[in-house]
Amino acid sequence: LMYPVSGVALADRDGAQQAWQWFTRHHRAISQRLRSANVRLLGAVISAAASGTLSMQHANSVAAFFREQPAPGLERSIAQIVEAIKVETRFVAKLQLELKESELL
């Protein structure tokens, strides 16, 4: 289940957004399907679906989704996913600013 999600999410920006939208629409069914499996498998699907889009808005959206739809046993993993999205978003913004500044020289 996580490999197709990862493939779509890693394809490009649109794929990452589609993976997250798919996950949010099918969250209940995915959770039901994986309920007898190790909780880390659900964590891997969440990571694959959520991690591909870099924006503060997306990070806040992921956090809000899991406040409304908790994933017991994955609270720390979800917090780390949200934090990684935020850190990577700031890093990319900093690189883009430095690149822009270097082009002005």
MDTraj code that builds the backbone (N, CA, C; nanometers):
import mdtraj as md
import numpy as np

residues = "LEU MET TYR PRO VAL SER GLY VAL ALA LEU ALA ASP ARG ASP GLY ALA GLN GLN ALA TRP GLN TRP PHE THR ARG HIS HIS ARG ALA ILE SER GLN ARG LEU ARG SER ALA ASN VAL ARG LEU LEU GLY ALA VAL ILE SER ALA ALA ALA SER GLY THR LEU SER MET GLN HIS ALA ASN SER VAL ALA ALA PHE PHE ARG GLU GLN PRO ALA PRO GLY LEU GLU ARG SER ILE ALA GLN ILE VAL GLU ALA ILE LYS VAL GLU THR ARG PHE VAL ALA LYS LEU GLN LEU GLU LEU LYS GLU SER GLU LEU LEU".split()
xyz = np.array([
    [0.0819, -0.1200, 0.0000],
    [0.0000, 0.0000, 0.0000],
    [0.0862, 0.1263, 0.0000],
    [0.1957, 0.1239, 0.0743],
    [0.2762, 0.2457, 0.0823],
    [0.3582, 0.2702, -0.0441],
    [0.3917, 0.1635, -0.1175],
    [0.4755, 0.1816, -0.2365],
    [0.4040, 0.2564, -0.3486],
    [0.2794, 0.2244, -0.3795],
    [0.2102, 0.3053, -0.4807],
    [0.1922, 0.4510, -0.4358],
    [0.1619, 0.4698, -0.3067],
    [0.1465, 0.6061, -0.2543],
    [0.2785, 0.6807, -0.2671],
    [0.3883, 0.6163, -0.2313],
    [0.5201, 0.6793, -0.2435],
    [0.5516, 0.7135, -0.3885],
    [0.5213, 0.6224, -0.4787],
    [0.5486, 0.6464, -0.6204],
    [0.4766, 0.7684, -0.6731],
    [0.3501, 0.7826, -0.6366],
    [0.2724, 0.8989, -0.6806],
    [0.3260, 1.0252, -0.6141],
    [0.3504, 1.0180, -0.4838],
    [0.3957, 1.1361, -0.4091],
    [0.5314, 1.1864, -0.4562],
    [0.6177, 1.0953, -0.4965],
    [0.7521, 1.1339, -0.5381],
    [0.7611, 1.1750, -0.6849],
    [0.6553, 1.1546, -0.7601],
    [0.6584, 1.1836, -0.9040],
    [0.6828, 1.3320, -0.9311],
    [0.6058, 1.4159, -0.8658],
    [0.6197, 1.5610, -0.8805],
    [0.5272, 1.6290, -0.7793],
    [0.5227, 1.7613, -0.7839],
    [0.4427, 1.8372, -0.6878],
    [0.2946, 1.7990, -0.6943],
    [0.2418, 1.7832, -0.8154],
    [0.1016, 1.7436, -0.8299],
    [0.0779, 1.6046, -0.7719],
    [0.1718, 1.5143, -0.7950],
    [0.1601, 1.3800, -0.7401],
    [0.1572, 1.3808, -0.5881],
    [0.2404, 1.4646, -0.5275],
    [0.2429, 1.4755, -0.3816],
    [0.1087, 1.5237, -0.3290],
    [0.0514, 1.6223, -0.3957],
    [-0.0793, 1.6729, -0.3538],
    [-0.1883, 1.5683, -0.3736],
    [-0.1816, 1.4955, -0.4841],
    [-0.2794, 1.3899, -0.5089],
    [-0.2693, 1.2786, -0.4050],
    [-0.1484, 1.2428, -0.3668],
    [-0.1294, 1.1378, -0.2658],
    [-0.1924, 1.1792, -0.1331],
    [-0.1716, 1.3046, -0.0928],
    [-0.2301, 1.3512, 0.0336],
    [-0.3828, 1.3570, 0.0229],
    [-0.4336, 1.4073, -0.0872],
    [-0.5795, 1.4119, -0.1049],
    [-0.6388, 1.2716, -0.1018],
    [-0.5733, 1.1781, -0.1691],
    [-0.6215, 1.0403, -0.1692],
    [-0.6226, 0.9843, -0.0272],
    [-0.5149, 1.0096, 0.0457],
    [-0.5064, 0.9582, 0.1823],
    [-0.6183, 1.0148, 0.2682],
    [-0.6407, 1.1454, 0.2607],
    [-0.7436, 1.2053, 0.3462],
    [-0.8828, 1.1543, 0.3102],
    [-0.9081, 1.1312, 0.1814],
    [-1.0398, 1.0783, 0.1401],
    [-1.0595, 0.9329, 0.1829],
    [-0.9530, 0.8568, 0.1874],
    [-0.9631, 0.7138, 0.2154],
    [-0.9047, 0.6742, 0.3515],
    [-0.8822, 0.7722, 0.4359],
    [-0.8193, 0.7478, 0.5659],
    [-0.8897, 0.6388, 0.6456],
    [-1.0188, 0.6465, 0.6549],
    [-1.0931, 0.5500, 0.7359],
    [-1.0750, 0.4076, 0.6821],
    [-1.0873, 0.3910, 0.5510],
    [-1.0724, 0.2583, 0.4903],
    [-0.9292, 0.2061, 0.5050],
    [-0.8311, 0.2944, 0.4903],
    [-0.6908, 0.2542, 0.5055],
    [-0.6649, 0.2090, 0.6493],
    [-0.7135, 0.2869, 0.7436],
    [-0.6943, 0.2523, 0.8847],
    [-0.7599, 0.1188, 0.9176],
    [-0.8790, 0.0962, 0.8642],
    [-0.9488, -0.0306, 0.8859],
    [-0.8692, -0.1466, 0.8265],
    [-0.8204, -0.1270, 0.7068],
    [-0.7459, -0.2325, 0.6376],
    [-0.6181, -0.2699, 0.7129],
    [-0.5554, -0.1710, 0.7757],
    [-0.4278, -0.1937, 0.8430],
    [-0.4416, -0.2130, 0.9939],
    [-0.5627, -0.2218, 1.0449],
    [-0.5817, -0.2271, 1.1907],
    [-0.5163, -0.3483, 1.2564],
    [-0.5063, -0.4594, 1.1841],
    [-0.4448, -0.5784, 1.2437],
    [-0.2943, -0.5844, 1.2166],
    [-0.2429, -0.4919, 1.1378],
    [-0.0994, -0.4874, 1.1076],
    [-0.0278, -0.4009, 1.2120],
    [0.1018, -0.4019, 1.2081],
    [0.1808, -0.3161, 1.2949],
    [0.1477, -0.1705, 1.2632],
    [0.1331, -0.0892, 1.3664],
    [0.0971, 0.0508, 1.3499],
    [0.1991, 0.1260, 1.2637],
    [0.3224, 0.0773, 1.2586],
    [0.4269, 0.1423, 1.1782],
    [0.3972, 0.1359, 1.0287],
    [0.3200, 0.0373, 0.9856],
    [0.2811, 0.0307, 0.8457],
    [0.1897, 0.1478, 0.8103],
    [0.0945, 0.1771, 0.8979],
    [0.0107, 0.2953, 0.8770],
    [0.0967, 0.4209, 0.8811],
    [0.1946, 0.4245, 0.9694],
    [0.2858, 0.5382, 0.9772],
    [0.3621, 0.5592, 0.8479],
    [0.4021, 0.4507, 0.7846],
    [0.4744, 0.4603, 0.6574],
    [0.3839, 0.5152, 0.5479],
    [0.2586, 0.4746, 0.5469],
    [0.1636, 0.5273, 0.4482],
    [0.1400, 0.6756, 0.4727],
    [0.1237, 0.7135, 0.5984],
    [0.1045, 0.8552, 0.6323],
    [0.2255, 0.9365, 0.5887],
    [0.3433, 0.8883, 0.6194],
    [0.4654, 0.9593, 0.5813],
    [0.4750, 0.9747, 0.4299],
    [0.4475, 0.8679, 0.3579],
    [0.4547, 0.8732, 0.2116],
    [0.3543, 0.9736, 0.1555],
    [0.2347, 0.9753, 0.2106],
    [0.1294, 1.0627, 0.1585],
    [0.1482, 1.2087, 0.1986],
    [0.2010, 1.2320, 0.3181],
    [0.2060, 1.3685, 0.3717],
    [0.3351, 1.4432, 0.3428],
    [0.4449, 1.3728, 0.3252],
    [0.5760, 1.4376, 0.3246],
    [0.6157, 1.5045, 0.1938],
    [0.5445, 1.4830, 0.0870],
    [0.5890, 1.5308, -0.0434],
    [0.5646, 1.6767, -0.0747],
    [0.4748, 1.7398, -0.0020],
    [0.4419, 1.8800, -0.0294],
    [0.5088, 1.9688, 0.0740],
    [0.5859, 2.0665, 0.0269],
    [0.6572, 2.1553, 0.1177],
    [0.5916, 2.2928, 0.1198],
    [0.5124, 2.3149, 0.2224],
    [0.4569, 2.4476, 0.2486],
    [0.4077, 2.4499, 0.3925],
    [0.4100, 2.5661, 0.4520],
    [0.3603, 2.5793, 0.5893],
    [0.2107, 2.5475, 0.5938],
    [0.1399, 2.5873, 0.4896],
    [-0.0029, 2.5590, 0.4832],
    [-0.0275, 2.4079, 0.4864],
    [0.0522, 2.3335, 0.4110],
    [0.0362, 2.1878, 0.4096],
    [0.0703, 2.1292, 0.5464],
    [0.1777, 2.1752, 0.6085],
    [0.2153, 2.1260, 0.7410],
    [0.1007, 2.1484, 0.8400],
    [0.0412, 2.2662, 0.8351],
    [-0.0716, 2.2966, 0.9239],
    [-0.1928, 2.2107, 0.8913],
    [-0.2126, 2.1821, 0.7629],
    [-0.3226, 2.0972, 0.7201],
    [-0.3060, 1.9541, 0.7714],
    [-0.1843, 1.9020, 0.7643],
    [-0.1558, 1.7673, 0.8140],
    [-0.1811, 1.7621, 0.9650],
    [-0.1302, 1.8610, 1.0377],
    [-0.1498, 1.8646, 1.1827],
    [-0.2988, 1.8725, 1.2167],
    [-0.3720, 1.9565, 1.1461],
    [-0.5158, 1.9705, 1.1711],
    [-0.5908, 1.8413, 1.1400],
    [-0.5534, 1.7753, 1.0318],
    [-0.6194, 1.6503, 0.9951],
    [-0.6071, 1.5484, 1.1085],
    [-0.4877, 1.5358, 1.1642],
    [-0.4674, 1.4342, 1.2675],
    [-0.5154, 1.4780, 1.4051],
    [-0.5444, 1.6067, 1.4240],
    [-0.6150, 1.6477, 1.5454],
    [-0.7595, 1.5974, 1.5383],
    [-0.8168, 1.6031, 1.4176],
    [-0.9548, 1.5584, 1.3970],
    [-0.9647, 1.4064, 1.3818],
    [-0.8630, 1.3439, 1.3246],
    [-0.8607, 1.1997, 1.2963],
    [-0.7349, 1.1402, 1.3605],
    [-0.7336, 1.1242, 1.4917],
    [-0.6117, 1.0761, 1.5587],
    [-0.5674, 0.9383, 1.5081],
    [-0.4378, 0.9169, 1.5135],
    [-0.3786, 0.7878, 1.4780],
    [-0.3052, 0.7375, 1.6026],
    [-0.3752, 0.6623, 1.6877],
    [-0.3144, 0.6177, 1.8134],
    [-0.1841, 0.5409, 1.7895],
    [-0.0841, 0.5780, 1.8674],
    [0.0465, 0.5149, 1.8557],
    [0.1383, 0.5839, 1.7570],
    [0.0858, 0.6794, 1.6814],
    [0.1672, 0.7496, 1.5809],
    [0.1770, 0.8997, 1.6076],
    [0.1384, 0.9417, 1.7254],
    [0.1378, 1.0854, 1.7565],
    [0.2763, 1.1474, 1.7370],
    [0.3781, 1.0820, 1.7886],
    [0.5141, 1.1362, 1.7763],
    [0.5591, 1.1353, 1.6298],
    [0.5301, 1.0281, 1.5585],
    [0.5686, 1.0197, 1.4165],
    [0.5016, 1.1298, 1.3353],
    [0.3748, 1.1540, 1.3625],
    [0.3022, 1.2589, 1.2893],
    [0.3598, 1.3960, 1.3237],
    [0.3896, 1.4195, 1.4503],
    [0.4522, 1.5467, 1.4891],
    [0.5863, 1.5640, 1.4181],
    [0.6623, 1.4554, 1.4045],
    [0.7916, 1.4631, 1.3348],
    [0.7726, 1.4890, 1.1854],
    [0.6700, 1.4300, 1.1260],
    [0.6407, 1.4558, 0.9845],
    [0.6068, 1.6028, 0.9639],
    [0.5202, 1.6556, 1.0503],
    [0.4810, 1.7973, 1.0404],
    [0.6028, 1.8869, 1.0588],
    [0.6852, 1.8571, 1.1581],
    [0.8057, 1.9385, 1.1820],
    [0.9014, 1.9298, 1.0638],
    [0.9184, 1.8115, 1.0060],
    [1.0076, 1.7959, 0.8901],
    [0.9571, 1.8777, 0.7716],
    [0.8267, 1.8793, 0.7496],
    [0.7705, 1.9605, 0.6403],
    [0.8035, 2.1074, 0.6635],
    [0.7866, 2.1534, 0.7874],
    [0.8148, 2.2940, 0.8189],
    [0.9629, 2.3275, 0.8016],
    [1.0499, 2.2413, 0.8523],
    [1.1947, 2.2653, 0.8423],
    [1.2387, 2.2665, 0.6963],
    [1.1924, 2.1689, 0.6203],
    [1.2305, 2.1616, 0.4791],
    [1.1744, 2.2799, 0.4000],
    [1.0547, 2.3262, 0.4368],
    [0.9962, 2.4425, 0.3707],
    [1.0816, 2.5669, 0.3956],
    [1.1228, 2.5854, 0.5208],
    [1.2091, 2.7007, 0.5526],
    [1.3441, 2.6893, 0.4827],
    [1.3988, 2.5690, 0.4756],
    [1.5282, 2.5480, 0.4106],
    [1.5203, 2.5815, 0.2617],
    [1.4172, 2.5339, 0.1951],
    [1.4002, 2.5626, 0.0515],
    [1.3814, 2.7124, 0.0298],
    [1.3036, 2.7770, 0.1153],
    [1.2831, 2.9218, 0.1025],
    [1.4152, 2.9963, 0.1190],
    [1.4969, 2.9521, 0.2140],
    [1.6274, 3.0158, 0.2352],
    [1.7177, 2.9961, 0.1131],
    [1.7192, 2.8751, 0.0589],
    [1.8002, 2.8494, -0.0611],
    [1.7530, 2.9343, -0.1788],
    [1.6232, 2.9459, -0.1955],
    [1.5698, 3.0257, -0.3050],
    [1.6083, 3.1718, -0.2889],
    [1.6046, 3.2229, -0.1659],
    [1.6439, 3.3607, -0.1399],
    [1.7923, 3.3805, -0.1692],
    [1.8762, 3.2886, -0.1253],
    [2.0197, 3.2990, -0.1517],
    [2.0491, 3.2925, -0.3010],
    [1.9776, 3.2071, -0.3711],
    [1.9957, 3.1973, -0.5160],
    [1.9555, 3.3278, -0.5841],
    [1.8441, 3.3825, -0.5409],
    [1.7962, 3.5090, -0.5965],
    [1.8973, 3.6196, -0.5700],
    [1.9505, 3.6247, -0.4481],
    [2.0490, 3.7270, -0.4119],
    [2.1780, 3.7101, -0.4930],
    [2.2201, 3.5865, -0.5159],
    [2.3434, 3.5640, -0.5923],
    [2.3255, 3.6034, -0.7386],
    [2.2040, 3.5921, -0.7900],
    [2.1780, 3.6318, -0.9287],
    [2.1812, 3.7836, -0.9440],
    [2.1564, 3.8554, -0.8348],
    [2.1580, 4.0011, -0.8393],
    [2.2987, 4.0581, -0.8357],
    [2.3948, 3.9777, -0.7959],
    [2.5341, 4.0274, -0.7873],
    [2.6022, 4.0353, -0.9197],
])
top = md.Topology()
chain = top.add_chain()
for i, resn in enumerate(residues, 1):
    res = top.add_residue(resn, chain, resSeq=i)
    for name in ("N", "CA", "C"):
        top.add_atom(name, md.element.get_by_symbol(name[0]), res)
traj = md.Trajectory(xyz[None], top)
